[in-house]
């Protein structure tokens, strides 16, 4: 047995202890009037499936080259690994690291950024041959719910949308499937990488209103806002009254201005950070979300084109008249809510100094926003 083959034993032993959980029992009820898409056929193999000899041979040939040692195939098969364990072992093999092809990966992590989604959270929409990038506070709930419906499954409730995808009951996140298949999709001109982007000022005010005003006491909200509140209040021992009192929009912006970029939560992190390290065939401005909807539906088979994008959890812009708007930038949450249960005009939160801060802090997001909606052209008829 070659030394390289022997070296695989340690890799196999290491990966066998990971990915230990079995397949989810998917709660997949078919959407009315449209056939459910066979996700295994469209995106397979799934990571938690068992690695059959056929899949071992196919993926080993791609990762290590056509002259794979048959003994290596035998040993992987004997281990009864999952697809994910098998793929990890192949990617860790010396032949792959030294001379194998560079794989378009979705498992780059986000470093130390708090609650920041990695590339693993990209969403497949097979009906339209689209890879979609969810960005915090940019119609996430609406698009994820639509993706479930476009797969031919029903959305049980608005509150279950994120859980249904995150827990892989309907496995549309790229992390449910192999890096091998993701790499193929990255090179396939029939697939498009697409994202929605939003005016940074509207997005930041929306994040403040949701997380620091109307939902500020919810436990699942505090996992995002606690670092901000602790910084503003100068303590790691927040009291209930501190959470109830909350912070003003100005204090929120002052926190962002001073905080480490690695400590910024995904809901107010710059949008460009979500889009790093991949090219995007189309970017769409959320203000013209109908262009995005039209683009997706046009790419679908006729039986799926009648499924509309319902803007669930979408917050209206409420731009209002910029003139004669009373500034609310220093008003605390309870007083804001006593004025109105609806979010005030965004201009009430945009004093000149804060407009200047947002335009600088999110400068690259404005570049993306200006590019949104323009088709990208790539040389030689490909996306590369």
ABEGO torsion letter per residue (X at the ends): XBAAAAAAAAAAAAAAABGABBBBBBBBBBBBGBBBBBAAAAAOBBAABBBBAAAAAAAAAAAAEABBBAAAAAAAAAAGBBAAAAAAAAAABAAAAAABBBBBBAABBAEABBGBBBAAABBBBAAAGBBBBBBBGBGAAAAAAAAAAAAGBBBABAAAAAAAAAAGABBABAAABBAAAAAAAAABAABBBBBBBBBAAAAAAAAAAAAABAAAABAAAAAAAAAAAAAAAGBABBBAAAAAAEBBAAAAAAAAAABBAAABBAAABBAAAAABGBBBABBBBAABAAAAAAAAAAABBAAAAABBBBBBGBBBAGAEBABGBBBAAABBAAAAAAABABBBBAAAABBAAAAAAAAAAAAAAAAAAAABGBBBBBBGGBAX
